[in-house]
Amino acid sequence: MADYLNKPRPFVYGNWKDLGLPFKKVGQSLWCRPADLEKWLDGQN
């Protein structure tokens, strides 16, 4: 997802809650459905 967002991985992991990204934490990984990320991106404009 960091590549998709064109952001460094540490930035995404450090800011996902503040940014309101539709991720769920599973262990130490962040998971997101591509459709949920698309909806979030569409709402950022």
N, C-alpha and C positions, 0 to 999 in steps of 0.2 A: 504494500500500500504506500510505503514511503516513495518508492519509485513512481508510482501512479500519480501521487500528489506533487512530485518533483521537489521533495523535501528530504533532508537527511533523516535517517532512522532515529537518531537520538532526539531530534526535534519533535518527531511524531510521538515517540514514547513519552517525552517529557511534557507535552502540551495537549494530548488528545482530549483530556477532560475539559480543559479550559476552552479549547476550540469547539467543543461539542461534537466531536467526531463520533459517528455511530458504531463505536467499537465495543467489544466485550472482551474482558481480560480472561484468558484461559491459561492458567498456570502463569508463565511469564510472557506469554504471547498475546498479541492483540488480534482479534478476529473481527471480520466485517464482511457482510454480504455485498458483492459488487453493486447490486441494485440500491441498497441502503446508502452506499457511498455516493452513487450518482444522484440520489435524491438530495443528499446533504450538499453536494457541489452545486446543484441547480438552485438551491435556496440561498447560496452565498452571493448571488448577483444582485 
